[in-house]
Amino acid sequence: MKFLYSKKTVQFIIAVCAVMFSANTAFAQECSSVTLDGSLYDIVFSWKKKRVAVESHWAGPGFAFSNLRGLPDAADLIPERSYSVSLNVEDREIPIHPHWLLVSGIGFDWTRFHFGGNVSLQNKGGHTDFFYDDRTYKDSKLLVYYGKIPLLLEYQTHANGKTFYMQGGVEGLVKLYSKSCIEVNSGKGIDREEFRNLKILPVNMRLFLHVGFSKFGVFGYYQPFSMFQQRRGPDLRSFGAGISLN
């Protein structure tokens, strides 16, 4: 049988196939070389494995129903009117593995608690506590606004262009603003009163867990330390659960 290709051409084809096989096995070769009869040939391959971008999932808006642990019997929390609105402005990630990353950032949290039972939080004599009033209350609430700095560990995996993620850790809290407000029915209208200097801790933290798929997630948090300074306020610890958009 007469060959259509020269011996040199056949040797070149065999050498190229061998290099292609080795490059495919390594998944990382972009360029390989073949030497044939003293001539050097560079061969470029285009099947390098594409990596999915690793991005954290903490930044974005969120809404949670909030509650308090440690309330006295006289303070009746109204759960459907007690909530927090968060806006996590920016996050940064440090990849430590194709599926794992460290996350930090900056955000804000606006929390309000509404109480029934004609009680209000007030600071009297340098101590904050719930005080009963025999007037008719229309509303009694506590507002606390925080800045947040998280330190989280996130796991994520990808399927069909979508990302499943789970992150947990702590959110550091810096108090920006707080007050207690009441609205009292005086018979001639509604009187409003505000109380400041409530001895809320200026710096605190809470445990945070966040699970989601694609752009949507659910999260929960728990504050292991009291909201108030020790021996200067009630031992109240906030917790809640909500949804997020990332």
WOVENPE-V328676 format. One record per residue. RES is the residue in one letter. PHI is phi in degrees with one decimal (NA if undefined). PSI is psi in whole degrees, 0 to 359 (none if undefined). Layout:
res=RES phi=PHI psi=PSI
res=RES phi=PHI psi=PSI
This chain:
res=M phi=NA psi=134
res=K phi=-91.7 psi=125
res=F phi=-77.8 psi=140
res=L phi=-82.6 psi=341
res=Y phi=-115.3 psi=151
res=S phi=-73.9 psi=163
res=K phi=-61.2 psi=322
res=K phi=-63.5 psi=320
res=T phi=-66.4 psi=318
res=V phi=-62.5 psi=317
res=Q phi=-61.9 psi=322
res=F phi=-64.9 psi=316
res=I phi=-63.0 psi=318
res=I phi=-63.2 psi=319
res=A phi=-64.8 psi=318
res=V phi=-62.6 psi=316
res=C phi=-62.3 psi=322
res=A phi=-65.3 psi=318
res=V phi=-67.5 psi=320
res=M phi=-60.2 psi=319
res=F phi=-63.9 psi=316
res=S phi=-66.5 psi=323
res=A phi=-67.9 psi=320
res=N phi=-65.3 psi=326
res=T phi=-69.8 psi=323
res=A phi=-80.4 psi=335
res=F phi=62.1 psi=13
res=A phi=-133.6 psi=353
res=Q phi=-77.9 psi=130
res=E phi=-106.7 psi=330
res=C phi=-142.3 psi=133
res=S phi=-133.3 psi=163
res=S phi=-124.9 psi=148
res=V phi=-128.7 psi=130
res=T phi=-106.8 psi=125
res=L phi=-139.5 psi=120
res=D phi=53.5 psi=39
res=G phi=83.5 psi=355
res=S phi=-100.8 psi=138
res=L phi=-99.7 psi=126
res=Y phi=-117.4 psi=127
res=D phi=-94.2 psi=130
res=I phi=-120.6 psi=123
res=V phi=-103.0 psi=131
res=F phi=-109.1 psi=147
res=S phi=-114.6 psi=13
res=W phi=-105.1 psi=30
res=K phi=-59.3 psi=137
res=K phi=-63.8 psi=128
res=K phi=-84.7 psi=131
res=R phi=-96.2 psi=140
res=V phi=-79.4 psi=136
res=A phi=-62.9 psi=137
res=V phi=-100.1 psi=117
res=E phi=-132.8 psi=144
res=S phi=-78.0 psi=167
res=H phi=-132.3 psi=41
res=W phi=-98.3 psi=323
res=A phi=-67.2 psi=143
res=G phi=134.3 psi=173
res=P phi=-82.1 psi=156
res=G phi=-151.8 psi=158
res=F phi=-139.1 psi=134
res=A phi=-141.0 psi=144
res=F phi=-81.5 psi=134
res=S phi=-113.9 psi=156
res=N phi=-145.3 psi=172
res=L phi=-131.8 psi=134
res=R phi=-98.5 psi=133
res=G phi=102.7 psi=11
res=L phi=-67.1 psi=139
res=P phi=-70.0 psi=162
res=D phi=-61.1 psi=329
res=A phi=-72.1 psi=338
res=A phi=-94.9 psi=109
res=D phi=-101.1 psi=104
res=L phi=-69.9 psi=138
res=I phi=-98.3 psi=98
res=P phi=-65.2 psi=325
res=E phi=-72.1 psi=347
res=R phi=-112.1 psi=7
res=S phi=-110.2 psi=118
res=Y phi=-156.5 psi=170
res=S phi=-132.2 psi=142
res=V phi=-115.9 psi=126
res=S phi=-119.3 psi=150
res=L phi=-136.2 psi=102
res=N phi=-86.5 psi=104
res=V phi=-70.7 psi=316
res=E phi=-153.2 psi=144
res=D phi=-132.5 psi=157
res=R phi=-133.3 psi=143
res=E phi=-123.0 psi=151
res=I phi=-123.7 psi=103
res=P phi=-64.2 psi=132
res=I phi=-119.4 psi=358
res=H phi=-171.7 psi=157
res=P phi=-54.8 psi=338
res=H phi=-117.0 psi=356
res=W phi=-124.9 psi=143
res=L phi=-153.2 psi=152
res=L phi=-91.5 psi=142
res=V phi=-129.8 psi=137
res=S phi=-142.9 psi=178
res=G phi=168.4 psi=204
res=I phi=-147.4 psi=141
res=G phi=-158.5 psi=182
res=F phi=-137.9 psi=152
res=D phi=-139.9 psi=128
res=W phi=-114.2 psi=111
res=T phi=-117.5 psi=140
res=R phi=-138.9 psi=140
res=F phi=-120.3 psi=131
res=H phi=-108.4 psi=137
res=F phi=-120.9 psi=146
res=G phi=-106.6 psi=182
res=G phi=86.5 psi=16
res=N phi=56.8 psi=42
res=V phi=-122.4 psi=154
res=S phi=-144.9 psi=153
res=L phi=-86.5 psi=124
res=Q phi=-139.9 psi=154
res=N phi=-100.3 psi=114
res=K phi=-128.3 psi=122
res=G phi=65.3 psi=30
res=G phi=81.9 psi=7
res=H phi=-127.5 psi=131
res=T phi=-96.0 psi=134
res=D phi=-159.6 psi=174
res=F phi=-84.4 psi=132
res=F phi=-124.0 psi=135
res=Y phi=-84.4 psi=145
res=D phi=-133.6 psi=132
res=D phi=-83.0 psi=2
res=R phi=-75.5 psi=165
res=T phi=-89.5 psi=114
res=Y phi=-87.0 psi=136
res=K phi=-89.9 psi=327
res=D phi=-159.4 psi=147
res=S phi=-143.6 psi=127
res=K phi=-147.2 psi=157
res=L phi=-119.6 psi=128
res=L phi=-114.4 psi=131
res=V phi=-136.0 psi=126
res=Y phi=-115.0 psi=132
res=Y phi=-123.4 psi=150
res=G phi=-95.0 psi=147
res=K phi=-126.7 psi=141
res=I phi=-132.4 psi=111
res=P phi=-89.8 psi=158
res=L phi=-137.0 psi=102
res=L phi=-126.9 psi=154
res=L phi=-111.5 psi=125
res=E phi=-117.8 psi=137
res=Y phi=-111.2 psi=137
res=Q phi=-145.6 psi=151
res=T phi=-141.5 psi=159
res=H phi=-123.3 psi=144
res=A phi=-153.8 psi=125
res=N phi=54.3 psi=39
res=G phi=78.9 psi=0
res=K phi=-107.9 psi=156
res=T phi=-120.2 psi=129
res=F phi=-101.0 psi=134
res=Y phi=-139.7 psi=156
res=M phi=-144.4 psi=127
res=Q phi=-135.4 psi=146
res=G phi=-152.3 psi=158
res=G phi=156.7 psi=222
res=V phi=-127.8 psi=152
res=E phi=-115.9 psi=117
res=G phi=-74.5 psi=138
res=L phi=-118.3 psi=132
res=V phi=-120.6 psi=118
res=K phi=-68.8 psi=127
res=L phi=-102.6 psi=329
res=Y phi=-166.4 psi=145
res=S phi=-158.0 psi=150
res=K phi=-166.5 psi=160
res=S phi=-115.0 psi=138
res=C phi=-130.6 psi=145
res=I phi=-132.7 psi=151
res=E phi=-122.3 psi=121
res=V phi=-116.6 psi=133
res=N phi=-83.3 psi=107
res=S phi=-91.4 psi=358
res=G phi=92.1 psi=336
res=K phi=-110.1 psi=4
res=G phi=147.0 psi=195
res=I phi=-106.3 psi=121
res=D phi=-96.8 psi=135
res=R phi=-112.7 psi=136
res=E phi=-132.2 psi=145
res=E phi=-125.7 psi=147
res=F phi=-129.4 psi=130
res=R phi=-115.2 psi=188
res=N phi=50.2 psi=56
res=L phi=-88.2 psi=9
res=K phi=61.3 psi=32
res=I phi=-76.8 psi=139
res=L phi=-56.8 psi=131
res=P phi=-70.2 psi=333
res=V phi=-132.5 psi=131
res=N phi=-148.5 psi=189
res=M phi=-155.7 psi=164
res=R phi=-147.0 psi=151
res=L phi=-77.2 psi=143
res=F phi=-139.0 psi=133
res=L phi=-132.7 psi=133
res=H phi=-140.9 psi=125
res=V phi=-130.3 psi=137
res=G phi=-160.5 psi=172
res=F phi=-135.4 psi=126
res=S phi=59.9 psi=238
res=K phi=-95.1 psi=359
res=F phi=-116.7 psi=145
res=G phi=-150.5 psi=167
res=V phi=-124.8 psi=148
res=F phi=-144.8 psi=162
res=G phi=-143.0 psi=156
res=Y phi=-145.3 psi=157
res=Y phi=-147.0 psi=134
res=Q phi=-97.7 psi=107
res=P phi=-75.5 psi=347
res=F phi=-114.1 psi=153
res=S phi=-61.0 psi=148
res=M phi=-66.6 psi=334
res=F phi=-107.6 psi=158
res=Q phi=-64.5 psi=143
res=Q phi=-61.4 psi=133
res=R phi=64.7 psi=10
res=R phi=-125.5 psi=7
res=G phi=-170.3 psi=172
res=P phi=-68.8 psi=154
res=D phi=-86.9 psi=83
res=L phi=-111.6 psi=134
res=R phi=-127.4 psi=123
res=S phi=-86.8 psi=150
res=F phi=-150.1 psi=160
res=G phi=-172.5 psi=173
res=A phi=-146.7 psi=145
res=G phi=-164.7 psi=195
res=I phi=-123.1 psi=157
res=S phi=-138.9 psi=160
res=L phi=-126.7 psi=119
res=N phi=-118.8 psi=none
